[in-house]
Amino acid sequence: MMAEAERIQAKPTIVLREESDEWAMLYDPDSGATYSLNPLGVTIWKQLDGSHDLNDIIAAVRRDYENLPENVRADVEQFLSTIKKL
């Protein structure tokens, strides 16, 4: 679990390439790895600029999407954990 006040910043060398329909690809030039993001993942990724904490990210998700599951916090934390491992 993440500290709620911890500011979260993506690795600055990772490139976000936005595709059609709000989907995107992340590319890590250091490893050559790619990872696809759905529109929700793109929303979260764009918050990883070092000035937002977990609560800010969840607020952005709630602002941009309707009919979210009750466990949206857990889903966001899982996404962050997954991309951190990548």
N, C-alpha and C positions, 0 to 999 in steps of 0.2 A: 504494500500500500504506500502511496506517495504522501509526503507531507503536503497538506493543503496549501500552505503559503509558499511552498517552493516554486520559484520561477523556473519554467521549463523552456529549454532552448534546443532546437534540433542541431545536429552536426552541420556546421556552416558549409561544408563542401558538398553536401547532398543537394542534388538538383531536382526541383519539382517541375515536371513538364505536364502542363494541362492539355488534355485532349478534348475531344468533343463531348457534349452532354455532361460537363462538369467532372468527368473522370480524369485521372491523372496517373502519371508514373513517377516514382522516385528513382533516382539513379545515383549510385555511390561510385564516383570515379576512382576511389581508392581500391575498391574491391571488384568493381564491374557489376555488382549486384543491382537488380531492379526489383521494384515492388509496386504493384498496382494499387491505386486508391480509388474507392468509390466516392461519391460526392460528400458523404459524411466524413470520410477520412481526409478529404481535401480541406474541409472546414476545420477539422482538428489540427491538421498540419500547419495551416496558416496561422494558428495561434501560438506556434512553437518558436516565437521570436525572442524569447528571453524576458519579455515584459508581462507575460501572463502566467498565472498559477492555475492549479486544477479547477478551482471554483470559476475562474474567468473562462476557461475552456468549456466547462459544462454550461455556463450561462450563454456562451456563443452558440453552442449546439441547441439549447432550448429556444434561443431567439430565432434560429434559422430553420428549425424542423418542428413539425407537429406530430402528435400521436406517438410520442416517445415512450419506450417501456419504463416501468418504475425503476429498473436497475440501470438507468442511463449512466450513472456515476461508475458503476462496475464495468460497464461496456467501454467507457472512455479510458478507464485505468487499464483494462485489458489491451486496448489498442496501443496505448503508450508503452506498455510493457513489451508488446510484440515488436513494435518498430525499434525500441531500444535494443533488443536482441539482434535485430538485423543490422 
